[in-house]
Structure formats: C-alpha cells, structure tokens
C-alpha cells in the first residue's frame, strides 16, 4: 500500500508534468473507481497538487479566467494497489493499440480503471489491480481526519497526547488514520525499531523519553522514504508516474526482514501478526 512517502513522491513527480494542463476528457473503464460526474471537471486545468496523508488532491481552475476558486477537486486514494502513470501522448488512435510505456509494460494495462486525457494529448492512467482505490470529485479537498505526520501540527506534544489517551498497542495506533495519517505498515515497523519500542507495547505505557524518540524516528523514516522515492516491492505495486521504481525497499530496517540479523545486534528479526498485519521487530532491541 502506498504510504505517505510514496504519495509524496507521486505528487512531486506529477508537479513537473501536469500543472496548468487542461482536462480534455476522462475515460472511466471501471465505474467503481470513479465517483462523481466527469462533466464537472472537463475543461478545467490542474492549478496545484496537494497531499493530505495518503490522499493526493488536484486543485482545479478555470483556464479562461485563471480562477482557482472553482471549488472542484480531484481526489485520489491508492488504497492497496493503486498507481498513477503519466504518458506524454495518448491520442485515441494510438492508446487503443496500447502505448509502449516502459520496457515490457504497455498502457492501458488490464488493471487500468480510469484514463485522464489532457488537451495536449498527454494523460494519466489510474491503475488498480484490486479495485479498492478511487478518484473522487469534490467541492473541497478530502482531508483525512488524522494529523499528517509531516504537518506542523505533528509535534512531540501532539504524539504525547495521542499515545496517553490510547490503550492500543503502539504499532496499531501509529497506523490508525483517524489519529495520525500517512503511516502504514512499512514506516510503523521501522520507526518503532529505530525508537527501540516493541510493537505490542500499550501506547499509554510509553515514557516521555520513548515518545520523543518515537517522534524523531517517525520523522526520520518518513523523510528517508521520500528521499528514496518510496518503496517498490517485488510485486511492483508502487511505481512512480514515469514507470520507474522507488528504492526504499533496499533500506528497510526490520520490515520484511524476518529471520535476518538485526542491523544493531545481529539477533534474528521476528514476525508476529497484529490485526492481520505482519509486525517485524528485534526481540532483543525492542524488548517489552
């Protein structure tokens, strides 16, 4: 599942490609993945791109009046397997025969659900193998309830307040998008390892020092993931809009490292299940 670093990487990549481009048409191949009337946004231009947690948002504007106050937004949530790929040219006569996009990869793919076409014949392919992702038209950005961990609101005091009010295991709290938004399984596991906190520790049992260490570890791991342009696993569920891969998977600390030696003490990494998700930790460095 794309997490904050992956979505931020998509945002930064697309900002170089589609700002000020006008939406000429939207082809909806899977109605389940597109919510709203496409006619409301056809003819509008991409004014800016924002990210709120794991949600990517296109702010739209009227290209004639140059007004950004159209109150129209395209919101993207990638869920488990969503992708957003950019192509310089998707003229109708060509894309129906599939465009060579990257080596061995042609668009539209069998997993393509929505195609957004711009007036200069470039466009975006929204792919989603499992069909859980979505594009929604709205009158305001669909901002998640939780606090974005790269926002100014996310502070040590903020994390302290959230942890002290919860009896959840800390790993599950970090992934609760109602409380904090942007952290998924990858960055929760590695942040806890960096802070030397066991994933099953009850949140309200953490000390002030542990909370401060955890805060710093979250920021460090999230920023490292962005620097590495996200994590592309063997299934390539996450790839950049140009079809290239992120490299953060080479820098996992404990995530998906079961039985491998701990980077600190060489103790074999263990894996347990929490709410049907795998948690990885060092039984020595992250002792309860």
RODO-2510 file (C-alpha; in nm, 4 decimals, decimal comma):
residues 288
     n   res          X          Y          Z
     1     x     0,0000     0,0000     0,0000
     2     x     0,1404     0,3410    -0,0898
     3     x     0,2109     0,5330     0,2310
     4     x     0,2979     0,8991     0,2827
     5     x     0,6451     0,8839     0,1188
     6     x     0,5067     0,7044    -0,1854
     7     x     0,2182     0,9502    -0,2318
     8     x     0,4505     1,2474    -0,1745
     9     x     0,6827     1,1042    -0,4400
    10     x     0,3914     1,0802    -0,6865
    11     x     0,2942     1,4404    -0,6041
    12     x     0,6440     1,5777    -0,6655
    13     x     0,6784     1,3830    -0,9888
    14     x     0,3443     1,4993    -1,1299
    15     x     0,4031     1,8635    -1,0357
    16     x     0,6741     1,8697    -1,3007
    17     x     0,4415     1,7193    -1,5619
    18     x     0,0793     1,8307    -1,5353
    19     x     0,0472     2,1682    -1,3600
    20     x    -0,1581     2,4063    -1,5822
    21     x    -0,2706     2,1252    -1,8121
    22     x    -0,6394     2,1212    -1,9048
    23     x    -0,8551     1,8098    -1,8665
    24     x    -0,9959     1,7280    -2,2098
    25     x    -1,1719     1,4001    -2,1281
    26     x    -1,1945     1,1252    -1,8690
    27     x    -1,2499     0,7674    -1,9787
    28     x    -1,3961     0,5582    -1,6985
    29     x    -1,3264     0,1895    -1,7582
    30     x    -1,4365     0,0859    -1,4082
    31     x    -1,7233     0,2959    -1,2609
    32     x    -1,6428     0,1605    -0,9144
    33     x    -1,3142     0,3516    -0,9181
    34     x    -1,4536     0,6928    -1,0199
    35     x    -1,7022     0,8832    -0,8050
    36     x    -1,8751     1,1902    -0,9434
    37     x    -1,9844     1,3375    -1,2760
    38     x    -1,6810     1,3743    -1,5011
    39     x    -1,8508     1,6590    -1,6908
    40     x    -1,7979     1,8793    -1,3839
    41     x    -1,4195     1,8789    -1,4296
    42     x    -1,3735     1,8501    -1,8063
    43     x    -1,2378     2,1803    -1,9359
    44     x    -1,0727     2,2712    -1,6059
    45     x    -0,6970     2,2909    -1,5586
    46     x    -0,4712     2,1484    -1,2873
    47     x    -0,3986     2,4507    -1,0693
    48     x    -0,1958     2,2736    -0,7985
    49     x    -0,1337     1,9326    -0,6441
    50     x    -0,1539     1,8712    -0,2709
    51     x    -0,1127     1,5704    -0,0436
    52     x    -0,3081     1,5108     0,2746
    53     x    -0,1811     1,1962     0,4447
    54     x    -0,2209     0,9256     0,1811
    55     x    -0,4683     1,1268    -0,0308
    56     x    -0,3470     1,3074    -0,3432
    57     x    -0,5541     1,6113    -0,4438
    58     x    -0,5661     1,8069    -0,7704
    59     x    -0,6995     2,1603    -0,7227
    60     x    -0,8752     2,2650    -1,0419
    61     x    -0,9158     2,6073    -1,2019
    62     x    -1,0926     2,7687    -1,4950
    63     x    -0,8282     2,8088    -1,7684
    64     x    -1,0067     3,1107    -1,9192
    65     x    -1,0447     3,3260    -1,6097
    66     x    -0,7408     3,1775    -1,4314
    67     x    -0,9519     3,1461    -1,1212
    68     x    -0,8656     2,8694    -0,8765
    69     x    -1,1919     2,9144    -0,6849
    70     x    -1,3979     2,6720    -0,8931
    71     x    -1,4478     2,4575    -0,5813
    72     x    -1,3606     2,1499    -0,7822
    73     x    -1,1059     1,8941    -0,6746
    74     x    -0,9957     1,5536    -0,7979
    75     x    -0,9009     1,3335    -0,5037
    76     x    -0,7014     1,0118    -0,5403
    77     x    -0,6659     0,7338    -0,2856
    78     x    -0,4437     0,4459    -0,3920
    79     x    -0,5509     0,2011    -0,1178
    80     x    -0,3652    -0,1314    -0,1616
    81     x    -0,2538    -0,1356    -0,5228
    82     x    -0,3345     0,1934    -0,6947
    83     x    -0,0944     0,3507    -0,9440
    84     x    -0,0945     0,6777    -1,1355
    85     x     0,1135     0,6711    -1,4534
    86     x     0,1856     0,9643    -1,6843
    87     x     0,2227     0,9443    -2,0625
    88     x     0,3297     1,2273    -2,2929
    89     x     0,0981     1,1103    -2,5688
    90     x    -0,2259     0,9122    -2,5546
    91     x    -0,4014     1,0066    -2,8764
    92     x    -0,7114     0,7883    -2,9165
    93     x    -0,5896     0,6096    -3,2269
    94     x    -0,2701     0,5099    -3,0525
    95     x    -0,3723     0,4225    -2,6975
    96     x    -0,6323     0,1725    -2,8160
    97     x    -0,3428    -0,0293    -2,9556
    98     x    -0,1589     0,0210    -2,6241
    99     x     0,1331     0,2532    -2,5798
   100     x     0,4812     0,1205    -2,5042
   101     x     0,5147     0,2843    -2,1630
   102     x     0,8208     0,1210    -2,0120
   103     x     1,0168    -0,1853    -2,1164
   104     x     0,7749    -0,4788    -2,1217
   105     x     0,4900    -0,2583    -1,9968
   106     x     0,2146    -0,1141    -2,2165
   107     x    -0,0733     0,1192    -2,1349
   108     x    -0,3593     0,0891    -2,0895
   109     x    -0,2974    -0,2286    -1,8893
   110     x    -0,5523    -0,4876    -1,7840
   111     x    -0,5591    -0,3085    -1,4480
   112     x    -0,6267     0,0401    -1,5932
   113     x    -0,9509     0,1746    -1,4422
   114     x    -0,9558     0,5414    -1,5425
   115     x    -0,7771     0,7437    -1,8125
   116     x    -0,7487     1,1211    -1,7720
   117     x    -0,6690     1,2946    -2,1010
   118     x    -0,5294     1,6454    -2,1289
   119     x    -0,5772     1,8907    -2,4136
   120     x    -0,2165     1,8462    -2,5317
   121     x    -0,2779     1,4696    -2,5802
   122     x    -0,0809     1,3739    -2,2692
   123     x    -0,2602     1,1981    -1,9861
   124     x    -0,2752     0,9818    -1,6751
   125     x    -0,3579     0,6143    -1,6317
   126     x    -0,5091     0,5202    -1,2961
   127     x    -0,4338     0,1516    -1,2478
   128     x    -0,5568    -0,0642    -0,9618
   129     x    -0,5247    -0,4400    -0,9529
   130     x    -0,7616    -0,4893    -0,6585
   131     x    -1,0070    -0,2084    -0,7400
   132     x    -1,0061    -0,0642    -0,3852
   133     x    -0,8587     0,2708    -0,4897
   134     x    -1,0686     0,5619    -0,6066
   135     x    -1,0856     0,9007    -0,7751
   136     x    -1,3498     1,1367    -0,6342
   137     x    -1,4721     1,4757    -0,7475
   138     x    -1,5432     1,7077    -0,4557
   139     x    -1,6038     2,0734    -0,3705
   140     x    -1,3256     2,0736    -0,1122
   141     x    -1,0173     1,8569    -0,0567
   142     x    -1,0912     1,5218     0,1054
   143     x    -0,8626     1,5725     0,4046
   144     x    -0,8258     1,2690     0,6354
   145     x    -0,9296     1,3126     0,9972
   146     x    -0,5904     1,2180     1,1400
   147     x    -0,2945     1,4537     1,1756
   148     x    -0,0494     1,4411     0,8857
   149     x     0,2873     1,3373     1,0277
   150     x     0,4701     1,5925     0,8108
   151     x     0,2428     1,8806     0,9085
   152     x     0,3277     2,1482     1,1640
   153     x     0,0532     2,0074     1,3865
   154     x     0,2505     1,6881     1,4393
   155     x     0,4762     1,7606     1,7360
   156     x     0,6127     1,5715     2,0355
   157     x     0,3290     1,7168     2,2436
   158     x     0,0766     1,6031     1,9832
   159     x     0,2147     1,2485     1,9842
   160     x     0,2209     1,2507     2,3643
   161     x    -0,1444     1,3475     2,3821
   162     x    -0,2470     1,0791     2,1321
   163     x    -0,0489     0,7999     2,2993
   164     x    -0,1584     0,8847     2,6545
   165     x    -0,5252     0,8589     2,5545
   166     x    -0,4931     0,5161     2,3948
   167     x    -0,4625     0,1624     2,5297
   168     x    -0,3973     0,0232     2,1820
   169     x    -0,0660    -0,1457     2,1019
   170     x     0,1569     0,1347     1,9728
   171     x     0,2001    -0,0234     1,6288
   172     x    -0,1768    -0,0206     1,5736
   173     x    -0,2081     0,3359     1,6984
   174     x     0,0553     0,4594     1,4538
   175     x    -0,1447     0,3076     1,1691
   176     x    -0,4802     0,4459     1,2873
   177     x    -0,5603     0,7041     1,0174
   178     x    -0,8223     0,8578     1,2470
   179     x    -0,5375     0,9675     1,4769
   180     x    -0,2316     1,0011     1,2536
   181     x    -0,2355     0,9927     0,8768
   182     x     0,0390     0,8823     0,6419
   183     x     0,1994     0,5975     0,8364
   184     x     0,1411     0,2452     0,7103
   185     x     0,2978    -0,0899     0,7865
   186     x     0,6413    -0,0176     0,6418
   187     x     0,7145     0,3033     0,8288
   188     x     0,5407     0,1962     1,1516
   189     x     0,7631    -0,1113     1,1794
   190     x     1,0878     0,0684     1,1037
   191     x     1,0069     0,3730     1,3175
   192     x     0,9408     0,1521     1,6192
   193     x     1,2646    -0,0349     1,5604
   194     x     1,4593     0,2891     1,5400
   195     x     1,2985     0,4040     1,8668
   196     x     1,3618     0,0635     2,0329
   197     x     0,9934     0,0156     2,1149
   198     x     0,8161    -0,3198     2,0905
   199     x     0,5139    -0,3076     1,8531
   200     x     0,2893    -0,4643     2,1190
   201     x     0,3660    -0,2073     2,3892
   202     x     0,0497    -0,0349     2,5071
   203     x     0,0520     0,3227     2,3818
   204     x    -0,0248     0,4796     2,7193
   205     x     0,2697     0,2966     2,8774
   206     x     0,5336     0,4884     2,6816
   207     x     0,7582     0,7238     2,8755
   208     x     0,8277     1,0849     2,7759
   209     x     1,1706     0,9828     2,6514
   210     x     1,0279     0,6966     2,4443
   211     x     0,7649     0,9239     2,2902
   212     x     1,0295     1,1794     2,1970
   213     x     1,2465     0,9069     2,0426
   214     x     0,9473     0,7692     1,8542
   215     x     0,8554     1,1130     1,7207
   216     x     1,2082     1,1679     1,5917
   217     x     1,2172     0,8165     1,4441
   218     x     0,8894     0,8682     1,2553
   219     x     1,0113     1,1937     1,1011
   220     x     1,3460     1,0379     1,0116
   221     x     1,1962     0,7288     0,8483
   222     x     0,9281     0,9210     0,6569
   223     x     1,1846     1,1664     0,5192
   224     x     1,4192     0,8815     0,4315
   225     x     1,1363     0,7124     0,2409
   226     x     1,0728     1,0325     0,0443
   227     x     1,4433     1,0709    -0,0323
   228     x     1,4442     0,7132    -0,1642
   229     x     1,1355     0,7912    -0,3780
   230     x     0,9238     0,5359    -0,1964
   231     x     0,9258     0,1587    -0,1630
   232     x     0,8733    -0,0704    -0,4631
   233     x     0,8474    -0,4328    -0,3580
   234     x     0,8787    -0,7415    -0,5718
   235     x     0,5142    -0,7062    -0,6803
   236     x     0,5836    -0,3504    -0,8041
   237     x     0,2508    -0,2366    -0,6563
   238     x     0,4128     0,1042    -0,6206
   239     x     0,5885     0,2644    -0,9135
   240     x     0,6458     0,6300    -0,9998
   241     x     0,4375     0,8070    -1,2678
   242     x     0,7169     0,7512    -1,5211
   243     x     0,7159     0,3758    -1,4539
   244     x     1,0394     0,3746    -1,2530
   245     x     1,0745     0,2147    -0,9100
   246     x     1,1412     0,3601    -0,5693
   247     x     1,4484     0,2351    -0,3809
   248     x     1,3484     0,2466    -0,0139
   249     x     1,2993    -0,1317    -0,0086
   250     x     1,6794    -0,1548    -0,0071
   251     x     1,6845     0,0354     0,3213
   252     x     1,4230    -0,1471     0,5280
   253     x     1,5397    -0,1879     0,8872
   254     x     1,3100    -0,4676     1,0058
   255     x     1,0106    -0,4585     0,7708
   256     x     1,0013    -0,7854     0,5697
   257     x     1,3337    -0,8845     0,7271
   258     x     1,2109    -1,1908     0,9196
   259     x     1,4977    -1,4195     1,0311
   260     x     1,7589    -1,1793     0,9003
   261     x     2,0090    -1,0351     1,1514
   262     x     1,9115    -0,7181     1,3352
   263     x     2,1069    -0,4173     1,1988
   264     x     2,2086    -0,3346     1,5584
   265     x     2,2711    -0,6575     1,7476
   266     x     2,2524    -0,9365     1,4851
   267     x     1,9622    -1,1099     1,6652
   268     x     1,7232    -1,2675     1,4087
   269     x     1,4252    -1,0449     1,3310
   270     x     1,0891    -1,1886     1,4387
   271     x     0,7464    -1,1538     1,2790
   272     x     0,4092    -1,1575     1,4564
   273     x     0,0534    -1,0790     1,3500
   274     x    -0,1349    -0,7728     1,4750
   275     x    -0,4847    -0,7191     1,3365
   276     x    -0,3968    -0,9491     1,0466
   277     x    -0,0941    -0,7386     0,9539
   278     x     0,2661    -0,8518     0,9957
   279     x     0,4785    -0,6748     1,2544
   280     x     0,8564    -0,7114     1,2422
   281     x     1,0881    -0,6404     1,5330
   282     x     1,4105    -0,7340     1,7067
   283     x     1,3301    -0,9335     2,0223
   284     x     1,6437    -0,8013     2,1893
   285     x     1,6486    -0,4317     2,0891
   286     x     1,2715    -0,3977     2,1215
   287     x     1,2181    -0,5974     2,4366
   288     x     0,8833    -0,5420     2,6107
***
